[in-house]
Amino acid sequence: MKRRNRIGIIVLSSIFVGILLIPTLIVVPFTGSNNTAQVEETPAPATNADESVTELPASLSPFSIHVLRSKTKEVEEVPLETYVSRVVASEMPASFELEALKAQALAARTYITRHLAQGEPISENADVTDTVQHQVYKNDQELRDLWGENYKENISKINRAVKATAGEIITYKQQPIDAAFFSTSNGYTENSEDYWQAEIPYLKSVKSPWDKASPKFNDQKIIPVSGLESSLGVDIMPTLSNMELTKTEGGRVDQITIGSETFSGRQIREEFNLQSSDFTMEVKNNHVIFTTQGYGHGVGMSQYGANGMAKAGKTYKEIIHHYYQNTEISPMSKQTAAITTAKQTVN
């Protein structure tokens, strides 16, 4: 009888020790130490709500945007911040750094705020189109079709950027700025007056060395000599070696004289659909080879430059202040009342 009791005590003791050891055996492989208290206080990464922001709460948006869809001719009503999110998704790669996406969100929100504050709806029912005439916009289903299995990851990342900057716009002298942006610089941005003629104090040429990593930094386009001569109304062959050319502060072609005709760099870029107005010309085998650096008009924020700054550890505020000189990041609440009144009047 005593022996049986001894065995029972041993078994119970083993069970008790096992119960004590099991939590340790579970925790230790994950912590690399016996300090289980620290593990209990550490929140599980998988429960981070910001990692799955597939929808933005309607409460973030003080009003809605009415978007005229170019294909269906129907008008979609979208809460402001959802509109901003979808514009960012349409205008900048979702693979870009979060701080770059935040900067793009500010540019998009500032654009629509300025547009509405100036009272420029395109019709009684619509505020903007979904094209580059205003800002490119794709709705939720279009983004799902575009991204496929990456939809949730991409839209969550972009919504995090929008939510983190909700209600913020870029201002100059307390007014929303013309938040111009483009894809890739040639190493410098352009003064607004050197491309659009209008001088805008916060759209000045600044260095943007990060753009060299862009896949769009270099490009070539080949055009038959006859096609160029026909388009420009000049005889290029005798004059090509004697062309006179001036450049802007941002290193792009300002004026180019071919024979007796003078053209702006912008004219040449748009006539031949070049990626940039920073170009050189070379004639080979009766063809003109345009070699360009950069992609876009060059005014305002470079998207690839913003991404490069973000990779270098810069915040979205630093990105904004670099590309939009002497501006401030302000709450859009000061504009909201006027915009709401204007929208009620029109819509």
CORFEN-V395507 format. One record per backbone hydrogen bond with DSSP energy under -1.0 kcal/mol. CO is the residue of the C=O (numbers start at 1). NH is the residue of the N-H. Records with the same first field share a line. If there is no record, write none. Layout:
# CORFEN-V395507
CO->NH  NH
This chain:
# CORFEN-V395507
1->5
2->6
3->7
4->8
5->9
6->10
7->11
8->12
9->13
10->14
11->15
12->16
13->17
14->18
15->19
16->20
17->21
18->22
21->25
22->26
23->27
24->28
27->30  31
28->32
34->36
36->40
37->41
44->47
45->48
48->51
49->52
52->54
57->60
58->61
63->80
65->78
66->127  128
67->76
69->73
74->69
76->67
78->65
79->83
80->84
81->85
82->86
83->87
84->88
85->89
86->90
87->91
88->92
93->96
97->101
98->102
99->103
100->104
101->105
102->106
103->107
104->108
105->109
106->110
107->111
108->112
109->113
110->114
111->115
112->116
113->117
114->118
115->120
116->119
126->122  123
128->68
130->137
131->134
139->143
140->144
141->145
142->146
143->147
144->148
147->150
148->151
150->154
151->155
152->156
153->157
154->158
155->159
156->160
157->161
158->162
159->163
160->164
165->168
167->332
169->330
170->177
171->328
172->175
175->172
177->179
178->180
180->301
182->303
183->304
184->295
187->208
191->194
192->195  196
200->203
202->325
203->192
206->189
208->211
209->212
210->213
211->214
214->217
217->294
219->292
221->290
223->288
224->228
225->229
226->230
227->231
228->232
229->233  234
236->240
239->242
240->243
244->257
246->254
248->251
252->248
254->265
255->246
256->263
257->244
258->261
261->258
263->256
264->268
265->269
266->270
267->271
268->272
269->274
275->296
277->253
278->293
280->291
282->289
284->287
286->225
287->284
288->223
289->282
290->221
291->280
292->219
295->184
298->190
301->182
302->306
303->307
304->308
305->309
306->310
307->311
308->312
309->314
310->313
315->319
316->320
317->321
318->322
319->323
320->324
324->327
328->171
330->169
332->335  336
335->339
336->340
337->341
338->342
339->343
340->344
341->345
342->346
343->347
